Amino acid sequence: MFDGCPECGGSYEVDAAASAVVCPNCGRRVSINREPLLIVSGASGTGKSTVLRELSGTREDVVFLDSDTLWREGFWDELDWYFRTWLRLCRDVAQSNRPPVLFGGGFGVPANLEPHSELEWFSSVHYLALVCDDDEQKRRLRARSSAEHPDQYDMSEDDITEQVEFNRWFKNEADRDAFTMIDTTERTVETTARRVNEWITTHTDSD
């Protein structure tokens, strides 16, 4: 709904101080609601989907979103479009006065989001990453691909190795000042979900 000025077709620019967008062509000004954007990330097998299922339906003050909803294999060649589309969707969700909480692995890499001007629509961006020990992550991912769940996942050993390396990136290279880390290796689903829920409350109350 904010992808172009209805008067002249120009692209809006964000005036953060005034919580508004302005068309530089015709001067049209529209008030916007700037909410924090909360990203819950982590490699496959660290617990994102499980925590999202646990939290879904438990709060009315935020909107939980699963980035896998829009994913398809062809997007490997269109990642910029994919990330920007989700930012635009979160931007529109925020206009209902509820912060979006987006669950997705690649969204936890700030470099995937920072090139996009849609970030300016949010009052702040907060990152949480779920991590776990390598052996536990491998066990979980192999269990997904086992005969017990033949239709749920089909991960090769190469896929698993890639996700283990991604998990290590969060543990060893992600900016500790930008991220909250939760190790799910020995935590129960309930304990992890409670911790994520507390993190959400902290950042929605403070903003």
C-alpha positions in Angstrom: 0.0 0.0 0.0 3.1 2.3 0.2 4.9 1.2 -2.8 4.1 4.4 -4.8 2.6 7.8 -4.4 -1.0 7.6 -5.6 -0.8 11.2 -6.8 2.2 11.0 -9.1 3.6 7.5 -8.9 6.8 8.6 -7.1 8.6 6.6 -4.5 8.1 7.6 -0.9 11.0 8.6 1.4 10.8 8.0 5.1 10.9 11.0 7.5 11.8 9.0 10.6 11.6 12.0 13.0 8.1 12.8 11.9 6.9 9.1 11.5 5.8 9.9 8.0 6.7 9.2 4.4 7.0 12.0 1.8 6.9 11.9 -1.9 9.9 14.0 -3.2 8.1 14.6 -6.5 4.8 16.1 -5.4 5.3 16.6 -1.6 2.5 14.3 -0.6 3.0 13.4 3.1 1.4 10.4 4.9 1.8 9.4 8.5 3.0 5.9 9.2 3.4 3.7 12.2 7.0 2.8 12.9 7.2 -0.4 15.0 10.3 -2.5 15.9 11.1 -5.4 13.5 12.0 -8.5 15.5 14.0 -11.3 13.7 14.2 -14.8 15.1 16.9 -16.6 13.2 19.3 -19.5 13.3 20.3 -22.4 11.1 18.0 -25.4 10.3 17.8 -27.8 13.2 18.2 -25.2 16.0 14.5 -24.9 16.8 12.9 -22.0 14.9 9.9 -23.8 13.5 9.3 -25.6 16.8 9.4 -22.4 18.8 7.1 -20.6 16.3 4.5 -23.4 16.6 4.8 -23.1 20.4 4.3 -19.3 20.4 1.6 -19.1 17.7 -1.7 -17.9 19.1 -0.2 -16.9 22.4 0.0 -13.1 21.9 -2.2 -10.4 20.4 0.3 -7.6 20.6 2.6 -8.9 17.8 2.3 -10.7 14.5 4.2 -13.9 14.1 5.4 -14.6 10.5 7.2 -17.6 9.0 9.5 -16.7 6.1 9.2 -20.2 4.7 5.6 -19.3 3.8 6.8 -17.5 0.6 9.9 -19.6 -0.1 10.4 -21.7 -3.2 13.5 -23.2 -4.7 13.7 -20.7 -7.6 14.3 -17.9 -5.1 18.0 -18.9 -4.7 18.5 -16.7 -7.8 16.2 -14.0 -6.4 17.3 -13.6 -2.8 17.3 -9.8 -2.9 13.7 -9.8 -4.1 12.8 -12.4 -1.4 14.3 -10.4 1.4 12.8 -7.1 0.2 9.4 -8.6 -0.3 9.4 -9.8 3.3 10.5 -6.4 4.5 7.6 -4.8 2.6 5.2 -7.2 4.1 6.5 -6.6 7.6 6.3 -2.8 6.9 2.6 -3.2 6.0 1.9 -5.4 9.0 3.4 -2.8 11.3 0.7 -0.3 10.1 -1.7 -2.2 12.3 0.2 -1.0 15.4 1.6 -4.5 16.0 5.3 -5.3 15.7 6.1 -8.1 13.2 8.2 -11.0 14.5 9.7 -12.7 11.5 11.2 -16.2 11.8 13.7 -17.1 9.1 17.3 -18.3 8.8 18.7 -15.9 6.2 17.0 -12.9 7.9 19.5 -13.2 10.7 22.3 -12.1 8.4 22.1 -8.3 8.7 23.9 -7.9 5.3 20.8 -9.5 3.7 18.6 -6.7 4.9 20.7 -3.6 5.2 20.8 -2.8 1.5 17.0 -2.3 1.4 15.4 1.1 2.2 12.4 -0.6 3.7 14.4 -1.0 6.9 13.9 2.8 7.4 10.2 2.1 8.1 11.0 0.4 11.4 11.8 2.2 14.6 14.5 -0.4 15.3 15.6 -3.9 14.2 16.4 -6.6 16.8 18.0 -10.0 16.1 17.8 -13.2 18.1 19.6 -16.4 17.0 18.9 -19.9 18.1 22.0 -22.1 18.1 23.0 -25.5 19.3 25.9 -27.9 19.4 27.0 -29.4 16.1 26.3 -33.0 17.1 22.8 -32.2 18.3 22.0 -30.2 15.2 23.1 -33.1 13.0 21.0 -35.5 15.1 17.9 -33.4 14.7 18.4 -32.8 10.9 19.1 -36.5 10.3 16.0 -37.4 12.3 13.9 -35.2 10.0 15.1 -37.0 7.0 14.6 -40.5 8.5 12.1 -43.1 7.4 9.8 -41.8 10.1 9.3 -38.5 8.3 9.9 -39.3 4.6 7.6 -36.5 3.3 8.7 -33.7 5.7 12.3 -33.2 4.8 14.9 -34.5 2.3 18.3 -33.2 3.5 21.4 -34.7 2.1 24.6 -34.9 4.1 25.9 -31.9 2.1 22.8 -30.0 3.1 23.3 -30.9 6.7 27.0 -29.8 6.6 26.0 -26.5 5.1 23.5 -25.9 7.9 26.1 -26.8 10.6 28.5 -24.3 9.1 25.7 -21.7 9.2 25.1 -22.5 12.8 28.8 -22.0 13.5 28.6 -18.6 11.8 26.0 -17.5 14.3 28.1 -18.9 17.2 31.5 -17.6 16.1 31.1 -14.7 13.7 27.8 -12.9 14.3 28.1 -9.5 16.0 27.5 -10.2 19.7 26.4 -6.6 20.2 23.6 -7.0 17.6 22.4 -10.5 18.6 20.8 -12.2 21.5 21.8 -15.9 21.4 19.9 -18.8 22.9 21.5 -22.2 23.0 18.8 -24.8 22.5 21.1 -27.9 22.9 19.7 -28.9 26.3 16.8 -26.6 26.6 13.2 -27.9 26.4 10.9 -26.5 23.7 8.9 -24.9 26.5 11.9 -23.3 28.1 13.2 -22.0 24.7 9.8 -20.6 23.8 9.5 -18.8 27.1 12.9 -17.2 26.7 12.0 -16.1 23.1 8.8 -14.7 24.4 10.6 -12.7 27.1 12.9 -11.3 24.5 9.9 -10.2 22.4 8.4 -8.5 25.4 11.6 -6.7 26.2 11.9 -5.2 22.7 8.3 -4.4 22.2 7.9 -2.7 25.6 11.2 -0.7 25.3 10.2 0.6 21.8 
